[in-house]
């Protein structure tokens, strides 16, 4: 039986953005709708929170110290000791129906984040895009035509970029040039149609396997590098949202979860909804990369 523990009972509305900080030996993660960034120290069990001025989508450690955060309509630096944000660039200030969502740093130190359509009362439209923030703080639009950007990860050799639009059952893979950050030749990597499922946040382990959270299905799936399902882990809550390996040996899979759109009856049966979970999967992750800018 897989060992699953609740390490932070945050009751998050929409937990996301799990990021391991190897230097500080802590885990950063978000509650998007509560506009909060959480910091968890596994050694002490201590958890602290920083309020954000807008809904955050993802974050990464910065080589120069502090964090880089995709939030609202653009990219920001964060000094976590002071809780102070500094705007870098607004990438979709002219599109009020979208906000920044899932993302992470590639191994060359570029920070990536995609946008999600989020406008109450409107039919979702595929107007979201995937952006790359380079070391020199310039941005480029790498791909477009999505409703909800998610599942970003790279193969261990950085030759493949994985990405999903959570409004579809597909996870795609692109050929990726790590030296330039260019993407080419998109093809379907995973098709969840038969399971009537969609993917959310994801990561890649040291063996090149892709780990994907399945919201509303209460599962985390492990796929081999060819896209074949190897393992399905059932969770004690039905809305996992993001996953990342952490811990001193990178052998703990941390999973954020949500309470959003769950009824009181549903939440009564899953007391760990909205918690940060820690899972002993028997696998190890890859060292993360800090943003170079």
N, C-alpha and C positions, 0 to 999 in steps of 0.2 A: 504494500500500500504506500502511495506517495505521501510524504510528510508535508503537510500544509499548515502554516502558522499565521495567525493574525498578529502583526507587529505594531501597527498603528491603527487603532479603531477610530478613524477620523470621521466616519459617516459622511464622506465626501459626496457632493452632488454629482460631480463628474471628475473623478480622479484621472490623471493622465501624465504624460511627459516624464516617465521614470528615467533617471540619469544617475549613474554611479560616479562619484568623485573619488578617484583612487588616492589622490594626495591627501585629502582630508578624511578619507575613510568614512564617507557619509553618503546618503542617498537623497537626491533632490527629486521632488515630484510635485504635481500641481493639482489644484481643484479649480477647474476652468470657471464654472459658474459661480463659485464662491469668491472668485478673484483672489486666490491665495497660492503662495508657493510654500511647500513644506520641506523641511530639512530633518532627516532622521539619522541618528547615530546608532548603528547596530551594537557597538561595544557597550554603550551606556543605556540604550533604550530611550534616550532623550529625543524629543520631537519639538521643533519650533516652527513658527509660521511667519511669513512676510506677506502683507497685503499688497495687492497690485492695483494700479489705477484703471486697468482694463482687463478683459478676459485674456489670460495667458494661454498659449497653445503648446509651447515646448521651450526647453532651455538647454544650455550646455555650459560646461566649465570653460573659462577663458584662460589662456596661457599667462596673460599679464595679471591675472587675479580677478576675482569676481565671476560674474556670469554674463552670458549673452542670452536674451530672451526674445522669442517671437510672440508678439502680443498685439491684440487689436488689429491695427492696419500696418504694422511694420516691425522692425528690429530695434532692440534696445539693449544697452548695457545696464547691469544691476550691480551695485555695491551692496552685498548682503549685510555687511556690518552696520550700515547706516539706513538700509532700506531705500536707497536713492536710485532712481531710474534716469537714464540719459538716452534720448532718442538718437538713433543712428540714421535711419531712413524709413520713410513711409512708402510702402510698395503698392498698396491698394487704397490709398486715401480717397481716390475718385470712385471707388466701388463700395458704397455703404452696405451692400447686402452680404459682404464677406468679412471674415476675420482670419487671422493666422491660426494654424492648427498644428498638426503633428510635424516633427522634424528631429534632426540630430546632426552631428558633425561627421564629415567623412574623414578618412585617414590622412588627407593632405591638409586638414585644418580648416576646411570650408564649412560653414554652417548653412544647413538646408531647412526650409520649412515651406509647407504648402498651405493653401487657404481652403476654407469651407464656406458654403452658402449658408447663411444664418439670418433669415428675415422672417419674423413672425407673420403668419397669415398669407405668405407667398408660396407658390409652388417651387420647390427646389429646382435650380437651373445649373447646368454645368459651366459655370463661369469662374471656377476656382483654378488656381495655377500653382506650380511648384517653383520656388525661388531659391537661388543660391547667393549667400553673402560671402564674399571673398575676403582674404586677409587685408586688402587695401580698402575695405568697407564699401566697395561697389557691389551692386546687385545685378543679377540677370534672371530673366524668366526662362526656366529650363524646359517646361512643358505646361500645357494648359488644356482646359476642357473637362474639369472635374467638379463634382458636387462636394465631396468631402475627402480631402487629402489625408492619407494615413499609411501605416505599415512600412515606413521608410527604413531601409537597411541596405547594407552592402555585403557581398560575398567576401570571404577572408582575403582573397587576392585582389579585391576591389574591381574585378572585371565585370561584375553584375550589380546593377542597382535594382532593388525591389521596392514596389510601391503599390498601394491599393486605393481605389476610390470606394469608400464605404457605402456609396449608393448603388454599388454593383457587387456581384459575387466574385469578382476577379481580382487576383493579385498578378501584376505584370512584372516582367523583368526587362531591363534595357541592357544593352552592351554599354559599358561605362569606361571612359578613359580617365584614369585617376590623375594623369599629369595635367589635363586641361579641364576636367570636370564636364566634358561633353557626353551626352547620352545619344544612343542611336539604336534603331531596330527593336522596337517594342514587340513583345510577344507574351501570351498568357503563360504564367508560371503555375498558378493554382486556380482551379475553378470550383467554387463552393456551391454551385447551382443545385446539385443533387441533395445537398444538406439544407437548402433554403437558408443559407447563412451569409454573413458578410464578415470581413476582417476589420480589425482595428489596429492598435499599436503592435509592433513586432521587433524582433531582434534576431541576430545570427550568432550561433555558438562557435566554439573553436574547431568543430568538425565541419563547419559550413552548413549546418542545418538551420532552417528558418523556423522561428517560433512565433506564432500568431495568436492573438487573443480574438475570441469569437463572442462579441457582446450579444446578450439575450439568449445565448446557447449555454453559457456557463462553462466554457471550455477554453483551454489553451492547447493548440495543436503544434506538433513538431513535424516538419517536412524535411526530407533529405534534399540534397542539392539539385535533384532532378524534379522536385515538386511532388514526390510521392509521400503520402501520409505515413509517418512512422509511429506516432503516439498521440493519443488524445487524453488530456488530464482534465477530469471533471472537478469543478470548484464548488465550494459551499455557498457561492453566490452567483447569480445568473448574468451579471454584467461586468465581466473583466474588460479593461479598456487599453492597457499598455503593459509591456513587460520588458525587463532588462536584467542581465546578470550583474551581480555585485558581490560584495564581501571580499575579504583579504585574498581569497583563492578564486574569486569570480565563479563560485560554485553554488550560489543562491540565486534563484530566479525570483525577482521581485515583481509583483503584479498589482497594479492599481485597479480599483473597481469603482462602481458608481451606484447611487441610489436614484438617480434621475429617471423619471417616468415609471417608477415602481409604485404600485399601490400599497396602502398600509397592510393589506393581507399578504402581499408578496414579501414585504420587508419583515413581517412578523416571522416568517419561515426562514429568513436568511439574515441572522444578526450580524454577519460580517460584511454585509453590503456597504460599500463606500470605504472599506478598510484597505490598508496596504498589506498585502499577503507576501509571505516568504515561502518558497517551495524548494525542497530538496529533490531535484530532478535526476541527479547522477551525471549531469552534463556540466561543462564549464563554458563560460563566455570568453569573449575577446576583450583585450584592454581597450578602453574607450579613447577617443581623441579629443583634445581640447581645441577650442576655436583659436586660430592663429592671429586674429586681428586684435 
